[in-house]
């Protein structure tokens, strides 16, 4: 019974949606939306980072049951990241109050990088389903790699909107370290020296 509950996609979605309850309730209560901007954006970044960390973690811990369990739900994490990013964007637009205010704010580096990240997230979220995987075939993986520029844009948005760099770095430095490991591992596995070693009797 417990195993079925843990493996249920509905349970996982409920877990991913749990932080949004207070955020949505705070907005519906008619309070100031500005305090909700940071937590919605932070959870968007967190779920994106977790989803991106899974491939290098799988390489680092190939026998980890937890990493494998999360790998099977990676698309859910990506869609959840988009959901919180959409909530973050919606609250930002409503808080500013008008299209002219949004356009005037767009010239700021920390703002337009956030918009770039969000725009990239849209097709990634739309295609995070089995039908899109079958339809796009090899192109699906190519499209999903755009998460990397989205991550860079998200980091820049976070750094330049907030003067305190600590929280952003705490989130992104582990991801950067794991990505460096992934690149090193992939490169070393395909290097000529490695190939010669594998070919040796």
Secondary structure in CASP SS format (residue, H / E / C, confidence):
PFRMAT SS
TARGET T0000
AUTHOR 0000-0000-0000
METHOD secondary structure of the structure
MODEL  1
X C 1.00
X H 1.00
X H 1.00
X H 1.00
X H 1.00
X H 1.00
X H 1.00
X C 1.00
X H 1.00
X H 1.00
X H 1.00
X H 1.00
X H 1.00
X H 1.00
X H 1.00
X H 1.00
X H 1.00
X H 1.00
X H 1.00
X H 1.00
X H 1.00
X H 1.00
X H 1.00
X H 1.00
X H 1.00
X H 1.00
X H 1.00
X H 1.00
X C 1.00
X C 1.00
X C 1.00
X C 1.00
X C 1.00
X H 1.00
X H 1.00
X H 1.00
X H 1.00
X H 1.00
X H 1.00
X H 1.00
X H 1.00
X H 1.00
X H 1.00
X H 1.00
X H 1.00
X H 1.00
X H 1.00
X H 1.00
X H 1.00
X H 1.00
X H 1.00
X H 1.00
X H 1.00
X H 1.00
X H 1.00
X H 1.00
X H 1.00
X H 1.00
X H 1.00
X H 1.00
X C 1.00
X C 1.00
X C 1.00
X C 1.00
X H 1.00
X H 1.00
X H 1.00
X H 1.00
X H 1.00
X H 1.00
X H 1.00
X C 1.00
X C 1.00
X H 1.00
X H 1.00
X H 1.00
X H 1.00
X H 1.00
X H 1.00
X H 1.00
X H 1.00
X H 1.00
X H 1.00
X H 1.00
X H 1.00
X H 1.00
X H 1.00
X H 1.00
X H 1.00
X H 1.00
X H 1.00
X H 1.00
X H 1.00
X H 1.00
X H 1.00
X H 1.00
X C 1.00
X C 1.00
X H 1.00
X H 1.00
X H 1.00
X H 1.00
X H 1.00
X H 1.00
X H 1.00
X C 1.00
X C 1.00
X C 1.00
X H 1.00
X H 1.00
X H 1.00
X H 1.00
X H 1.00
X H 1.00
X H 1.00
X H 1.00
X H 1.00
X H 1.00
X H 1.00
X H 1.00
X H 1.00
X H 1.00
X H 1.00
X H 1.00
X H 1.00
X H 1.00
X C 1.00
X C 1.00
X C 1.00
X H 1.00
X H 1.00
X H 1.00
X H 1.00
X H 1.00
X H 1.00
X H 1.00
X C 1.00
X H 1.00
X H 1.00
X H 1.00
X H 1.00
X H 1.00
X H 1.00
X H 1.00
X C 1.00
X C 1.00
X H 1.00
X H 1.00
X H 1.00
X H 1.00
X H 1.00
X H 1.00
X H 1.00
X H 1.00
X H 1.00
X H 1.00
X H 1.00
X H 1.00
X H 1.00
X H 1.00
X H 1.00
X C 1.00
X C 1.00
X C 1.00
X C 1.00
X H 1.00
X H 1.00
X H 1.00
X H 1.00
X H 1.00
X H 1.00
X H 1.00
X H 1.00
X H 1.00
X H 1.00
X H 1.00
X H 1.00
X H 1.00
X H 1.00
X H 1.00
X H 1.00
X H 1.00
X H 1.00
X H 1.00
X H 1.00
X H 1.00
X H 1.00
X H 1.00
X H 1.00
X H 1.00
X C 1.00
X H 1.00
X H 1.00
X H 1.00
X H 1.00
X H 1.00
X H 1.00
X H 1.00
X H 1.00
X C 1.00
X C 1.00
END
